[in-house]
Amino acid sequence: VFRQWLKSRCAQTVVQSFASLLVRIGQPREAMPFHLLEAEQTAVMVLASCILLDDLLALAFASTSCRALARLGLRRVRLQSVASIKPLTALQRLVSSSLTDRGAGLVELDASFCRCFDNDVLKSLPQLPSLQRLILDGCQDIDDEGLQALAQRCQGLRHLSLYWNVKATDAGFGKLVRAQKGANFHTVSFSGCKNLGNETVQRLVGRGPNMEILDLTRCPRVSDSGALLICECLDRLRVLRLYAMAQLSPAAFANLKRLVRLEELDLCGCRVQDGALTDFFAAAAPTKLHTLNITWCPELTDAAVLAVASSCPALGWLSLFGNMNFTKASVEALAAGSCGPVLHSLDVRGLTKAVPYSLDPEALRKLFPALVSVELHH
């Protein structure tokens, strides 16, 4: 229906008028007024969600203003949302089109779970000098050779996500990280990259001293020295995920107290001890944490929960799931603490010493007035 409407005279008038308003935002982003930046983001969202790639390319021929609008929409490409043609074909068309300056105008490329993406595809890409956001989650046929090809083509990344890459090693990860010019990394996810180790972590902290989001979920080759380096060097982190990193010893968390800007901390399955958490809470008090996951942290006791209760006024999401040391008293202290009135998600299942709260959701809700979710793990 939308495609039929797009061909109508009414639609062409609307789109052209809309495009004319957006032509002004072709100026450099640094000079762009805030309200026009919001307009650009809104326009890109509309284009990405409503207009198929074929239609967007065709729109460019309607008028000068529509061409400017099409160029704007094609700066950010999410290949998994391309419905009319295969993702690989779409990418080949885009990087050979003048609308993207033959790839030079691409700012974001998201190829999440596009099975066709492999080393050969990456080696076929042109230079991508404007690319800032690259997401290759679930592209499991990419190894060190593919990452080296990326290193040769994009050196200005701010956001990099390679979730579930099981073939690449430190050799490939390191080359890609080392190729980035400046120190611009903001968000990095190596979640599930089982061959990534301390060498890549060392490269990463050198290229991303101002990094704010880091996900190292299930990276079994990262050891204590890698974790210590992160806490020592990345003190601007707002989000740190070390989910299922049981290989780390308690000593790995000695410098956690340096990360006082954290808003989300995931230590599920880690062997962190009370001292590291209480030191962190004391250093950051009142913390900015809104999300804390200490599920299956078997060495924690009530002392850690009491520190949460006294130091985390903004905490809305908390999982204590599976800990057999936490008692009923610590749950009640949590309710009486600064986060008690605002906690909306709390999982205390499996706390054998915290009955009835661990067994009776209604009893838990009586303690926490804002509570909505009591099962955070399935």
Buried (B, 14 or more C-beta within 10 A) or exposed (E): EEBEEBEEEEBBEEBBEBBBEBBEBEEEEEEBEEEBEEBBEEBBEEBBEEBBBBBBBBBBEBBEBBBBBBBBBBBBBBBBBBEEBEBBBBBBBBBEBEBBBBBEBBBBBBBBBBEBBBBEBBBEBBBBBBBBBBBBBBBBBBBBBBBBBBBBBBBBBBBBBBBBBEBBBBBBBBBBBBBBEEEBBBBBBBBBBBBBBBBBBBBBBBBBEEBBBBBBBBBBBBBBBBBBBBBEBBBBBBBBBBBBBBBBBBBBBBBBBBBBBBBBBBBBBBBBBBBBBBBBBEBBBEBBBBBBBBBBBEBBBBBBBBBBBBBBBBBBBBBBBBBEBBBBEBBBBBBEBBBBEBBBBBBBBBBEBBEEBBBEBEEBBEBBEBBEEBEBEE
